[in-house]
Amino acid sequence: MATDTRERFDGNADEDVSDGQLLGGVGIDDPRRLIRGASGLLAFLALWHLASLTQPAYVLPSPAAVGVRFVEEAASGTMLDALTSSVRHWIPGTVVGTALGVGAGVALAWSNALDDVTAPLVRVLRPVPPLALIGFAIAWFGINDAGAAFIIAVGAFWINFYAAFGAVEGVSEELLDVGRTLGVDGDLDMIRSIVIPAALPEITTGIRTGLGRCWMLVVAAEIFGVPGIGREILRASNNLLVDKVIAYILVLSLLYLVVDVAFRAVQRRVLVWRA
Amino acid sequence: MAGVNDSPVTDRDGADADAHTTSEVVVDGVGKTYSGESDPVRALEDVSFAVDSGEFVCLVGPSGCGKTTLFRVVAGLTEATDGTVRLGGTPVTGPTTDMGVVFQEYHLFPWLTVEENVGFGLERSGYPAADRGRRVDEMLALVGLSEFRDAYPKSLSGGMKQRVAIARALAVDPALLLMDEPFGAVDAQTREMLQRELLDVWASTGKTVCFVTHDVAEAVTLADRIVVMAADPGRVKSIVDVDVDRPRERDDPAFGDHVARVREMIGAAP
């Protein structure tokens, strides 16, 4: 039997699921993918450069001009200031919104009674875009970091709420039955030892989507004058400094990339059983 | 686990002196009606039988005879409309760790390793903390998976998953091992191997086993007695003693006779 199991084990051993995601697993170990990616980027820059020759700088600056502006902003310290401010909105907004969203999603998906009670409220609040709440942000928190964080938290909340809700609804009834026969007793025990672990793949996908979405909301949340990358972008575009706009968009992209790659690394560790 | 090929009956240890004087499981007048939106469906009608301590009983019947409903009622996962199920004299009112339950589709916890799956119920069933590690080792050895303790279920074959599920169910040392078509999802060759292994496990642990299957040959291979069910509504048609010496060979005429008899009762084609 030992040989038999060994054979079966090998036969069914994990097919190494390669990471087909765009940004997450930059295919560093696959030179072909790396070359293709690099050539795509170069072709894009070339086209951009050619297009910029036909347009004034306030419509489309050249890639080189953007690069110069990027270095200037970085060297002057303006970029770092904006970055720190934005991170001060992004981190609390994302953390609070994600935690509340996952918590509410799990609770409402698990408890029919809670779901029934809150369903009308959820229907009414769900379609409200976070930006529509700027008035509340100012009234409740003021034009400051907390106000911007509030807007970001609202965005993070809904993404995570729906991801967690769907994930928990998708947990198989049979798995819960197995838990019951093995002595899992009560809602909290069930949620902690079966529901959350089983729902974790989808929950973490929701968190990851939320992380990206929150960077977008940083721009929007700073619309009412709180310092940060968003405000730099808005001011620059009001002054037709398109090269600066693009330079700060690049900052956002890079931040997103760093956060996303880091989160995916965490996700892979937590979900090692799925590999 | 290899080498335990003697007759299971003689192998069972005599720890329970009064084992054969008490019925471990008593199913008494169990009925189940599903009241849906339209017509209520009578899934089970007055089902009664008993399983002695240490006995291996199979439930067979055509599809729609309520086997799985009965399994769920015995497991305490579904409430009966009428009648009671008693385990060791105590009415079953809900799931209990006194029963080890094995499902057809294994339902291992994919986020836990083999070792963690097997150990899952130990803490909750009040198994002494100091003995838990040893107990898991023992169970893994019993099903021959000691070297896969750190593997995740995803990397296991169907047969191995079901071995883990059996080890997980047995780890809490239940009075009854209750199984619902546990070998229905694996290929024929693996199924025969698992059947032999289950008999070995039964022999070495002396557990009472209640095993639901639609496969008559499987029931005759495994059971001391077979509860034959009929459909519409699900009920007990007959209870058949399997008087064939173990280990049972399929080409033994007595084996064939039993299979034919049970099939005839069910009304399945021979």
Interface residues (C-beta under 8 A of the other chain):
Chain A: M1 A2 D4 T5 R8 F9 G11 N12 A13 D14 S172 E174 L175 D177 V178 R180 T181 L182 G183 V184 D185 I194 P197 A198 L200 L271 V272 W273 R274 A275
Chain B: M1 A2 A75 G76 L77 G94 P95 T96 T97 M99 G100 V101 F103 E105 H107 F109 P110 W111 L112 T113 F120 G121 R124 S125 G144 L145 E147 F148 A151 Y152 P153 K154 S155 L156 S157 G159 M160 R168 A169 V172 M193 E197
